[in-house]
Amino acid sequence: MLSPAERRAKIVLTLVAKFPWSVPQRQEAVRDDLLVTVPIMTLEAATRLAELVPAMVPKLSEKWIAMVVDWLLETIPDPQLQVLWSGGAKNDAALALVFLMYLESARMEAQMEADLKE
């Protein structure tokens, strides 16, 4: 059984690995998203727009991951958490989905707006 610190580290590492934080990965993800969500977007236009999107401040992504991990550890019963951090593609994908859903919550939208204004 993992200690609380090990649980936290396991979830943080899983989330960090799931999302593109480097510039090339971020640009590729933005480009691909534009190509899927804007049907008339050309590859060249999507690539150029993706290059214009500013890089995420690492401290903010770390802060937001820490916030979701804190929330998970406070609200999710231990047996369910054990399944989530046990590894495997489905469990890692479930953690990533939880993170994305948390980012879309009203609480996080307000937090992100406040953080980006700083």
WONOR-V535599 format. One record per backbone hydrogen bond with DSSP energy under -1.0 kcal/mol. NH is the residue of the N-H (numbers start at 1). CO is the residue of the C=O. Records with the same first field share a line. If there is no record, write none. Layout:
NH=CO  CO
This chain:
7=3
8=4
9=5
10=6
11=7
12=8
13=9
14=10
15=11
16=12
17=13
18=14
19=15
26=22
27=23
28=24
29=25
30=26
31=27
32=28
33=29
34=30
35=31
36=32
37=33
38=34
41=38
46=42
47=43
48=44
49=45
50=46
51=47
52=49
60=57
61=57
62=58
63=59
64=60
65=61
66=62
67=63
68=64
69=65
70=66
71=67
72=68
73=69
74=70
75=71
76=72
81=77
82=78
83=79
84=80
85=81
92=88
93=89
94=90
95=91
96=92
97=93
98=94
99=95
100=96
101=97
102=98
103=99
104=100
105=102
109=105
110=106
111=107
112=108
113=109
114=110
115=111
116=112
117=113
